[in-house]
């Protein structure tokens, strides 16, 4: 779904503007002008918001067996509740991480299109896959919190990709979306190209709860939403802010995860 689909949806959302008797004709004409295309490569498809067979094959969905804490896929099944050496050596500030797909191929394209090409229409499909990958944590949570952008970056980009994912996730699951509870109070540098240590230093003290909003997360089971998990510096800093405010349980849920392969 692209700009044409947005235009058509806008017309149909105003019944007075389009009489019911001509909607079918408009839909047919619309599809001739704006045929549905693959959300991964723009190849023509049978329906809007779908993937072509080639792009579908390129998605590396993350399924069990994986580390119960970090969600990193295992090469073989180590048994129920298995935890990776990385999670044991460096316990994260959150309780668990879950991601829908490996950050490569089609998944990487979708992240790029959402984040840098303003393809907010992709967020609904991506959120559906995230809900599937959440391992029941969304169903069990009390609220959903997106990783926020700093005000300056938000004004330049005009939207927050994590908030878009969280919005669709909350709607699909029927859970409260707390988009203004967590704030990014420090104008951090872009993380791309920074080492893991530099990323942690960059994110230190970057997040805080909005004044008077501590009750939003105190004693609550929170799902923290971001688009990509790389080194964990961003969601780690955000999780610490939620923990400081009294969150009882924090699950990090991302669309993609940067991994080198099964361990």
Secondary structure as UniProt FT lines:
FT   HELIX           3..12
FT   HELIX           15..17
FT   HELIX           20..33
FT   TURN            39..41
FT   TURN            48..49
FT   HELIX           53..57
FT   TURN            68..70
FT   TURN            80..81
FT   HELIX           85..89
FT   STRAND          96..102
FT   HELIX           105..116
FT   HELIX           120..122
FT   HELIX           123..133
FT   TURN            134..136
FT   HELIX           137..140
FT   STRAND          143..146
FT   HELIX           151..157
FT   HELIX           161..173
FT   STRAND          176..177
FT   TURN            179..181
FT   STRAND          182..184
FT   TURN            192..193
FT   HELIX           196..203
FT   TURN            204..205
FT   STRAND          207..209
FT   TURN            211..212
FT   HELIX           214..216
FT   TURN            217..219
FT   STRAND          221..229
FT   HELIX           233..244
FT   TURN            245..246
FT   STRAND          249..257
//
